[in-house]
Amino acid sequence: MKKFLILAVSLLFISPAVIADDVDLPATGDLWDNWNSAGDDYRSNKNVTDEDFDKAIKQIEDKKNKRANKLKKKQIPKGEEFHQSNETEIINENSEKDTLPVLSIPVELKAGDGFLPVGHYQIKGEKDGDNVYINFYQSQYLMAKFPAVETNDDFDEETITFGKWFTEGDDKIKVIFGSMDFNAYTVIELYNP
């Protein structure tokens, strides 16, 4: 079986060489002598005028521009159109929606006659006439409202809207709040029943 396989493979390699010897080649021996004989009109040299050349170049550029414009149209994001002129309006709308700072309060705070329990709260500053308040929210529910003091101090914060708390002695915390409208702080006592 091995001998048969070796014989079959060797015949496979030898047979193309034997067949190639029987092929009659042209008398000149060069196949490139008559490359242009199929259609003289197609491959003949023509004089091209400047207008024809400019027209051909313009067609190529138009084709490229058409492809580029299609790509640009595909890259435009869908949705509302944004202009530089309405930038402030968009920032104000977004600052009110969901960019309120979140505080994690690890202690119970005294809020009026009751207390504000330990938890995470979104804080929002509010002006009511001359009074300023910092409101503590969980979800959409107002949990507590603390009177605050408006200030021009930005508390060395890098962002426009911020909220943080710091200890103020052993029995109080200071909550700072900043937004595009105003900055404020309040000092809140810890709840000790």
Buried (B, 14 or more C-beta within 10 A) or exposed (E): EEEEEEEEEEEEEEEEEEEEEEEEEEEEEEEEEEEEEEEEEEEEEEEEEEEEEEEEEEEEEEEEEEEEEEEEEEEEEEEEEEEEEEEEEEBEEEBBEEEBBEBEBEBBBBBEEEBBBEEEBBBBBBEEEEEBBBBBBBEEEEBBBBEBEBBEEEEEBEEEBBBBBEEBEEEBBBBBBBBEBBBBBBBBBBBEE
